[in-house]
Amino acid sequence: MNLLGRYKSIYGELKSAEQRLFECSKSRQVAEIGKFSPEVKTTDNVVRANFLKCLALMHSRNPVQGEGLSLRGAFIEGVLDLSELAIKSPICFEQCKFASDIYFRGSRFEHSVTFRKCTLESFYGERLVVDGNLAFIEVRTRGVINLVNARISAGLNFEGAQLDGVGHAALLASFADVRTGVYLSKGFSANGLVRFRSATVGGQFNCETGSFSVAEGESLDFDNAVINGSLYLRDGFSSVGIVKLLGIRILGQLSCVNGRFVANGNGHALTIERGLIRNNALLSKGFEVIGCLHLLGLAVEGNLELDGASIGEIMANELRVGGRFSLRNLKSPPNTMSMLGGRVSFLNDDLSSWGENPLINGFVYDFIDVQKSMPVGERMEWLKKQKISLKHDTSLSPAQLFRPQPWRQLQHVLVSMGRSEEAKEIGIEYEHCLRRFRLIGQTPEHWFGLWRILYAWSARRLHSCYGYLTGFGYRPMLLLPWFALVWAVCTAIYWGAASQAAIFAPSNPLVFQNETYETCRPDREQVWLNKRHDRRAADLPIDFKGSGNWYLCEALREEYTGFSPMAFSLDLLLPLVDLHQENDWAPLIATPKANALEEFKGFFSVKRLVRFVMWCEILAGWGFSLLFVAVVSGLARRKE
């Protein structure tokens, strides 16, 4: 007895719809029981699930070219169980209603299996093997579709499907192997978890216009999946819950353009942790995340674009981007932006898109976009806005609140790009920050308290002077105006001291002891009177009357070096240059007094003040020279 005969002996004669299906299956014609999916069963539309199993086995036992099972508009009664069977004919259900669950566990189909516009309960297809396409096009389910460990030689198609997990998972395809593409698009929606954990997809994974939602937890799970094409979560894609891509490998691109991701509560909306994207990651142009975008350890070998996106929080610690990282024109700045330990090749950004408190310590980039780059003033503001961690710790000292690496990183990149002037501005502002955060003058903890205070105070004062004089080594030419200022001020002092106060005199004894030049001495009247005891002031020659002045003395011969206040000042400022002024002229200083009080009062005389100015100018000259040599030689670039 053949299978059909055995079936009739057990279940009775075929119903009208079954008889029609039997006749049409011989020539692979569509058995049209009704034009629409039935809501209730009738004697004319019912097809028993056991008959479908019997018919599939008949075609598989003695396969004939042209046979197949194709049914439209039927009400399927009972549980359709083809588990562990080998089906050799194609199967297609269109606009059918399945009253009970479907079991294809461990089954093998040598042709495609299609459900189109059908109404299903649950579908259990663990370890299912299909040597063709598996399609659930525009189906409606109230239960789970389980494709764990399924093997599909062509594509998996859920275009337009409406899956309702009824509080549980809607689609499970962990460890599935799909040789071409997966399509959850064209109005696809899932109320419940959709999971492709550790699945392998040979082509693209398309979720365009797809809608995913859960009450809590993950809405879409791609953990450790391998997609050999591109992943499209774009153009109307929406998710309520966590879209989780932990450890995913995408060999094409990830596109979330015009995709919307909403977290449940304040959690993660999209997580791509420790994943790999071989091409570009396009999270831009209408990409919206209400919640947190989590990119911890993500590696993108192409470009990562966030232009025009709207993102609540961005956590991208240890991010790696082999191409351009574009962060511009965000619709609203993120509340949190963390790039700790990240590395990108090309940075294209603007200030507002970083938010108010970016975390950028350890963030490394090789190049900055020169066409749309931020002005150096905004770059400095960007660096100043950074904070050290997500948590506010009031126990940290000012020195611990400052992170120098982002400053040095930006400066290094600007130098390598040939933008040396901007690099200098960054370096100068960095030095100001070091002093502001008390990183100048730090001492070991074991130093004595008072000594630590004195050392720190001195270091900060010297550091401040170093900034004024040379721009912390970045602008050595600033020494010239300071040099000129000291030169001019001291020249004016020496000119006044020489011409008005007659303080300067030749330092050569052959000159100042020569009687020929007695009329040049400031005390010439007393000199003439002291030569003979019988001389009186009334007999004083006209040449000795009044006070003499070596600087203006006409009796001083031209052969002797004349005093020049300008040259004298310059001679003091240039330690290694001899202009024959410092050695030939000096201020007139009275002999020190034995009485300490009188000697102390003498410190404030004009002559001694002029000598004090000379000492200061000599020290300034040595300081200018040493600073200039150190800066030009590269030995000093903000080194204590």
C-alpha positions in Angstrom: 0.0 0.0 0.0 1.4 3.4 -1.0 1.6 6.4 1.4 -1.7 7.9 0.1 -3.5 4.7 0.7 -2.2 4.3 4.2 -3.1 7.9 4.9 -6.7 7.3 3.7 -7.0 4.2 5.8 -6.0 6.1 8.9 -7.5 9.6 8.4 -10.3 8.9 5.9 -11.0 10.3 2.5 -9.4 13.4 1.2 -11.2 16.7 1.7 -12.0 18.8 -1.3 -9.1 21.2 -0.7 -6.7 18.3 -0.2 -7.9 16.6 -3.4 -7.2 19.7 -5.3 -3.8 20.1 -3.8 -3.0 16.5 -4.7 -3.9 17.0 -8.3 -2.0 20.3 -8.7 1.1 19.0 -7.0 1.8 16.5 -9.7 2.5 19.4 -12.2 3.7 21.9 -9.6 0.7 24.1 -10.2 -0.5 26.4 -7.4 -3.5 24.9 -5.6 -5.6 27.9 -5.1 -8.1 27.2 -2.3 -9.0 30.8 -1.8 -7.8 34.2 -2.9 -7.2 35.5 0.7 -5.9 34.1 3.9 -8.8 32.5 5.7 -9.7 33.6 9.3 -11.7 30.4 10.1 -11.7 26.9 8.7 -14.5 25.6 6.5 -15.1 22.3 4.8 -13.9 23.9 1.5 -10.6 25.5 2.8 -9.3 23.1 5.4 -6.1 21.1 4.7 -4.9 18.8 7.4 -1.2 19.1 8.4 -0.8 15.3 8.3 -1.8 15.3 4.6 0.8 17.9 3.8 3.4 15.7 5.5 2.2 12.7 3.5 2.2 14.6 0.3 5.8 15.9 0.9 7.0 12.4 1.7 5.3 11.0 -1.5 7.2 13.5 -3.7 10.4 12.8 -1.8 10.3 9.0 -2.0 9.7 8.9 -5.7 10.7 12.4 -7.0 9.4 13.3 -10.4 10.5 16.3 -12.4 7.9 19.0 -12.1 6.3 17.9 -8.9 6.0 20.2 -5.9 3.8 21.5 -3.1 2.3 24.9 -3.7 -0.8 26.0 -1.8 -2.7 29.2 -1.6 -5.6 30.4 0.6 -5.9 27.3 2.7 -6.5 26.8 6.4 -3.9 24.4 7.8 -5.3 22.3 10.6 -3.1 20.5 13.1 0.7 20.5 13.7 2.8 20.4 10.6 5.8 18.3 11.7 8.5 17.5 9.1 11.3 17.1 11.7 14.3 15.0 10.7 12.9 14.4 7.2 14.5 14.9 3.8 12.1 16.7 1.5 13.1 16.7 -2.2 10.4 18.9 -3.7 10.0 22.7 -3.4 7.4 23.9 -0.9 5.4 27.2 -1.1 2.6 28.4 1.1 0.8 31.6 0.1 -1.9 33.3 2.1 -2.4 30.3 4.3 -3.3 30.2 7.9 -1.6 27.7 10.2 -3.6 27.0 13.2 -0.8 25.3 15.1 3.0 25.4 15.4 5.3 24.2 12.6 8.2 21.8 13.3 11.0 21.5 10.8 13.7 20.5 13.3 16.6 18.8 11.6 14.8 18.7 8.3 16.6 18.9 5.0 15.0 20.5 1.9 16.6 20.2 -1.5 14.7 23.1 -2.8 13.5 26.5 -1.6 10.9 26.8 1.2 8.5 29.8 1.0 5.9 31.2 3.2 4.2 34.3 1.6 1.5 36.4 3.3 0.8 33.5 5.7 -0.4 33.6 9.3 1.7 31.4 11.6 2.0 30.6 15.2 5.5 29.4 16.0 8.1 27.9 13.6 10.7 25.6 15.0 13.5 25.0 12.5 16.6 24.2 14.6 19.3 22.5 12.5 17.1 23.0 9.5 19.0 22.7 6.1 17.6 24.3 3.0 19.4 23.9 -0.3 17.8 27.1 -1.6 16.0 30.1 -0.2 14.0 30.2 3.0 11.4 33.0 2.8 8.9 34.3 5.2 7.6 37.2 3.0 4.9 39.3 4.6 4.0 36.6 7.1 2.4 37.3 10.4 3.4 35.3 13.5 2.3 35.0 17.1 5.2 33.1 18.6 8.8 32.5 17.8 10.6 31.6 14.6 13.5 29.4 15.7 16.3 28.9 13.2 19.2 28.1 15.5 21.9 26.2 13.7 20.0 26.4 10.5 21.9 26.0 7.2 20.6 27.9 4.2 22.4 27.6 0.9 20.8 30.8 -0.6 19.1 33.7 1.1 16.9 34.2 4.2 14.0 36.6 3.4 11.7 38.2 5.9 10.7 41.2 3.8 7.5 42.8 5.1 7.1 40.2 7.8 5.3 41.1 11.1 6.7 39.0 13.9 5.2 39.1 17.4 6.9 37.1 20.1 4.1 37.7 22.5 6.4 38.9 25.3 9.2 36.6 24.3 11.7 36.3 21.4 10.4 36.8 17.9 13.2 35.4 15.8 16.1 33.2 16.9 18.9 32.4 14.4 22.0 31.9 16.5 24.8 30.0 14.8 22.8 30.0 11.6 24.7 29.9 8.3 23.2 31.8 5.4 25.3 31.6 2.2 23.9 34.8 0.6 21.9 37.6 2.1 19.4 38.1 5.0 16.6 40.6 4.4 14.6 42.0 7.3 13.3 44.9 5.3 10.5 46.5 3.4 8.3 47.1 6.4 9.6 44.2 8.5 8.7 44.5 12.2 9.4 42.4 15.2 7.9 42.8 18.7 10.4 40.8 20.7 14.1 39.8 20.5 15.7 39.1 17.1 18.9 37.2 17.6 21.6 36.3 15.1 24.3 35.6 17.6 27.4 33.9 16.1 25.6 33.6 12.8 27.4 33.6 9.5 26.0 35.5 6.5 27.7 35.2 3.1 26.2 38.4 1.7 24.5 41.6 3.0 22.2 41.8 6.0 19.5 44.3 5.1 17.2 45.8 7.7 16.2 48.9 5.8 12.8 50.3 7.1 12.8 47.5 9.6 11.2 48.0 13.1 12.4 46.2 16.2 11.0 46.7 19.7 11.2 45.1 23.1 9.9 46.1 26.5 13.4 45.6 28.0 16.8 44.2 27.0 18.0 43.6 23.5 15.9 44.2 20.5 18.5 43.0 17.9 21.4 40.8 18.8 24.4 40.2 16.5 27.0 39.2 19.0 30.0 37.5 17.4 28.2 37.3 14.0 30.2 37.3 10.8 28.7 39.3 7.9 30.6 39.0 4.7 28.7 41.8 3.0 27.3 45.0 4.5 24.9 45.5 7.4 22.2 48.1 6.6 20.3 49.5 9.6 19.2 52.6 7.6 16.4 54.5 5.8 13.6 54.2 8.3 15.2 51.5 10.5 14.0 51.9 14.1 14.7 50.1 17.3 13.4 50.4 20.8 15.8 48.4 23.0 19.5 47.6 22.7 20.9 46.8 19.3 23.9 44.7 20.3 26.8 43.9 18.0 29.4 42.6 20.5 32.4 41.1 18.6 30.7 41.4 15.2 32.8 41.1 12.0 31.4 43.1 9.1 33.5 42.7 5.9 31.5 45.3 4.0 30.2 48.5 5.5 27.8 49.4 8.3 25.2 52.0 7.3 22.8 53.5 9.8 22.0 56.6 7.8 18.5 57.8 8.8 18.3 55.0 11.4 16.7 55.6 14.8 17.8 53.8 18.0 16.0 54.3 21.2 17.2 52.9 24.5 14.9 51.6 27.2 15.5 54.1 30.0 18.9 55.7 30.1 20.9 52.7 28.9 22.6 51.7 25.6 20.7 52.1 22.3 23.5 50.8 20.0 26.5 48.7 21.2 29.3 47.7 18.8 31.8 46.6 21.3 35.1 44.9 20.2 33.8 44.6 16.6 35.5 44.8 13.3 34.2 46.7 10.2 36.4 46.3 7.1 34.8 49.2 5.2 33.1 52.4 6.3 30.8 52.9 9.3 28.2 55.5 8.3 26.4 56.7 11.4 25.4 60.0 9.9 22.7 62.1 8.0 19.7 61.5 10.2 21.2 58.9 12.4 19.5 59.3 15.8 20.4 57.7 19.1 18.2 58.4 22.1 20.5 56.9 24.8 24.1 55.8 24.5 26.1 54.9 21.4 28.7 52.4 22.7 31.7 51.8 20.5 34.2 50.4 23.0 37.2 48.8 21.2 35.5 49.0 17.8 37.9 48.7 14.8 36.9 50.4 11.6 39.4 50.0 8.8 37.6 52.6 6.6 35.9 55.8 7.7 33.7 56.4 10.7 31.2 59.2 9.9 28.9 60.8 12.5 28.1 64.0 10.5 24.6 65.4 11.1 23.7 62.8 13.7 21.8 63.2 16.9 23.3 61.2 19.7 22.7 61.4 23.5 26.0 59.9 24.6 29.0 58.5 22.8 31.3 56.0 24.6 34.1 55.2 22.1 37.0 54.3 24.4 39.8 52.4 22.6 38.1 53.1 19.2 40.3 52.4 16.2 39.6 54.1 12.8 41.9 53.4 9.9 40.5 56.2 7.8 38.6 59.4 8.6 36.8 60.1 11.8 34.2 62.7 11.0 32.3 64.4 13.8 30.7 67.6 12.5 27.3 69.4 12.5 25.7 67.2 15.1 22.1 68.3 15.6 22.7 68.4 19.3 25.9 67.9 21.2 26.2 64.7 23.2 25.8 64.8 26.9 28.9 62.6 27.2 31.7 62.1 24.7 34.5 59.7 25.6 37.4 58.9 23.3 39.8 57.6 26.0 42.6 55.6 24.4 41.1 56.0 20.9 43.1 56.2 17.7 42.1 57.5 14.3 44.1 58.4 11.2 42.2 61.5 10.0 40.2 63.8 12.3 37.5 66.0 10.8 35.5 67.7 13.6 34.0 70.9 14.9 33.9 72.2 18.5 30.2 72.0 19.2 30.0 68.3 18.3 32.3 67.3 21.1 29.8 68.5 23.8 30.8 70.3 27.0 33.1 67.8 28.8 34.8 65.5 26.3 37.1 62.8 27.6 40.1 62.7 25.2 43.0 61.5 27.3 45.0 59.1 25.3 43.1 60.0 22.1 45.6 59.8 19.2 45.2 61.0 15.6 47.7 61.3 12.8 46.2 64.1 10.7 43.6 67.0 10.9 41.4 68.0 8.0 43.0 71.2 6.6 39.9 72.2 4.6 37.4 72.3 7.4 39.7 72.4 10.4 38.8 74.3 13.6 40.6 77.6 14.3 43.4 77.3 16.8 41.4 79.2 19.3 38.6 76.6 19.2 41.2 73.9 19.4 42.4 75.3 22.7 38.9 75.7 24.0 38.3 72.0 23.1 41.4 71.0 25.1 40.4 73.1 28.0 36.9 71.6 28.2 38.2 68.1 28.6 37.6 66.3 31.9 39.4 63.3 33.3 36.6 60.8 34.0 32.9 60.4 33.9 32.7 60.6 37.7 33.4 63.9 39.6 36.1 63.2 42.2 36.5 66.2 44.6 39.5 64.5 46.4 41.8 65.1 43.4 44.4 67.9 43.6 44.6 70.5 40.8 47.6 68.7 39.3 45.6 65.5 39.1 42.8 67.2 37.2 45.0 68.1 34.3 45.8 65.8 31.4 48.8 66.9 29.3 48.6 64.1 26.6 45.9 65.8 24.5 47.9 69.0 24.4 51.1 67.3 23.3 49.2 65.2 20.8 47.6 68.2 19.0 50.9 70.0 19.1 52.8 67.1 17.6 50.2 66.7 14.8 50.3 70.4 13.9 54.1 70.3 13.7 54.0 67.3 11.5 51.5 69.0 9.2 53.7 72.1 8.9 51.4 74.3 10.9 54.1 75.5 13.2 52.5 78.8 14.2 49.4 77.1 15.5 51.6 74.5 17.2 53.4 77.3 19.0 50.2 78.8 20.2 49.1 75.4 21.6 52.4 75.0 23.3 52.3 78.4 24.9 48.8 77.9 26.2 49.8 74.5 27.5 52.5 76.1 29.6 50.0 78.5 31.1 47.8 75.5 32.0 50.8 73.8 33.6 51.2 76.7 35.9 47.5 77.2 36.5 47.1 73.6 37.6 50.3 73.8 39.8 52.3 71.3 37.8 55.3 73.7 37.8 57.6 73.4 40.8 56.4 70.0 41.9 58.7 68.4 44.5 59.1 65.0 46.1 56.9 64.2 49.0 59.8 63.7 51.4 61.1 67.3 51.1 60.8 69.6 54.0 57.5 71.7 53.9 59.0 75.2 53.9 61.6 74.2 51.3 58.9 72.7 49.1 56.9 76.0 49.3 60.0 78.1 48.5 61.0 75.9 45.6 57.5 75.8 44.1 57.1 79.6 44.5 60.5 80.3 42.9 59.9 77.8 40.0 56.5 79.4 39.2 57.9 82.9 39.2 60.8 81.9 36.9 58.5 80.0 34.7 56.3 83.0 34.4 59.3 85.2 33.5 60.4 82.6 31.0 57.0 82.9 29.3 57.2 86.7 29.1 60.7 86.7 27.8 60.6 83.9 25.2 57.1 82.6 25.0 58.3 79.4 26.8 60.9 78.9 24.1 58.4 79.0 21.3 59.1 82.7 20.4 62.8 83.4 21.0 62.5 86.6 19.1 60.5 88.1 22.0 63.9 88.5 23.6 64.8 91.3 21.2 62.1 93.8 22.3 62.9 93.0 26.0 66.6 93.4 25.2 65.9 96.7 23.4 63.8 97.9 26.3 66.5 97.2 28.9 69.1 98.8 26.7 67.0 101.9 26.1 66.0 102.4 29.8 69.6 101.9 31.0 70.9 104.2 28.3 68.6 106.9 29.6 69.7 106.3 33.2 73.4 106.4 32.2 72.9 109.6 30.1 71.2 111.3 33.0 73.8 110.1 35.4 76.7 111.3 33.2 75.4 114.6 31.9 73.3 115.8 34.8 74.9 114.2 37.9 78.5 113.9 36.6 78.7 110.4 38.0 80.8 108.7 35.4 84.6 109.1 35.1 87.5 107.4 33.4 88.7 104.2 35.1 92.3 104.5 33.8 94.5 106.1 36.6 96.8 107.6 33.9 93.8 109.7 33.0 92.0 110.6 36.2 95.4 111.3 38.0 96.7 113.5 35.3 96.9 117.1 36.4 96.0 118.2 32.8 92.5 116.9 33.4 91.9 118.4 36.8 89.3 120.7 35.4 87.2 117.7 34.4 86.8 116.4 37.9 83.5 117.1 39.7 85.5 118.3 42.8 87.9 120.5 40.8 87.4 123.6 43.1 88.6 121.5 46.1 91.4 120.1 44.1 92.8 123.5 43.2 92.4 124.8 46.8 94.2 121.7 48.3 97.3 122.1 46.2 98.6 125.0 48.3 97.5 126.1 51.7 97.6 129.8 50.9 95.1 129.6 48.1 91.7 131.2 48.6 88.3 130.6 46.9 88.3 134.3 45.8 91.4 133.6 43.7 89.8 130.5 42.0 90.6 130.5 38.2 87.6 130.5 35.9 88.5 127.0 34.6 88.1 125.5 38.1 84.9 127.3 39.1 81.8 125.1 39.6 81.5 121.3 39.2 83.4 119.5 36.6 82.0 116.7 34.3 84.2 114.0 32.8 81.5 113.2 30.2 81.3 116.8 28.9 84.9 117.9 29.6 86.5 119.6 26.6 90.0 119.1 28.0 89.8 115.3 27.7 91.8 114.4 24.6 90.2 112.7 21.7 92.7 109.8 21.9 91.0 108.5 25.0 87.7 106.6 24.6 84.8 108.9 24.9 81.9 108.0 27.1 78.7 106.9 25.2 75.7 106.0 27.3 74.3 103.9 24.5 77.5 102.0 23.9 78.1 101.7 27.6 74.7 100.1 28.1 75.2 97.8 25.2 78.6 96.8 26.4 77.1 95.7 29.7 74.3 93.7 28.0 76.7 91.8 25.7 78.9 89.7 28.0 81.3 88.5 25.3 81.6 91.7 23.4 84.0 94.5 24.3 83.0 98.0 23.1 85.7 99.7 25.2 83.2 101.3 27.5 82.8 99.1 30.5 86.6 98.8 31.1 87.3 102.5 30.4 84.4 104.2 32.4 82.8 103.6 35.7 80.6 105.5 38.2 82.2 107.5 41.0 81.6 105.6 44.2 82.6 106.9 47.7 84.8 104.9 50.0 82.7 102.7 52.3 82.1 104.0 55.8 83.1 102.3 59.0 79.8 103.2 60.6 77.2 100.6 59.5 74.3 103.1 59.7 76.1 105.6 57.5 77.0 102.9 55.1 73.4 101.7 54.9 72.3 105.2 54.2 74.9 105.4 51.4 73.2 102.6 49.6 70.4 105.0 48.5 72.7 107.5 47.0 72.4 108.3 43.3 75.9 106.9 42.5 75.3 103.6 44.2 71.9 103.3 42.6 73.5 103.8 39.2 76.0 101.1 40.0 73.1 98.8 41.1 71.5 99.4 37.7 74.8 98.4 36.1 74.8 95.1 38.1 71.2 94.4 37.1 72.0 95.1 33.5 75.0 92.8 33.5 72.9 90.0 35.0 70.1 90.7 32.4 72.7 90.5 29.6 73.9 87.1 30.8 70.3 85.9 31.2 69.3 87.1 27.7 72.4 85.5 26.2 71.9 82.1 27.9 68.2 82.0 27.1 68.8 82.9 23.5 71.5 80.2 23.1 69.4 77.6 24.9 66.2 78.3 22.9 67.9 78.5 19.5 69.9 75.3 20.2 66.8 73.5 21.3 68.0 72.8 24.8 65.2 74.8 26.3 61.6 74.3 25.2 59.9 74.7 28.6 62.3 72.8 30.7 62.7 73.7 34.3 
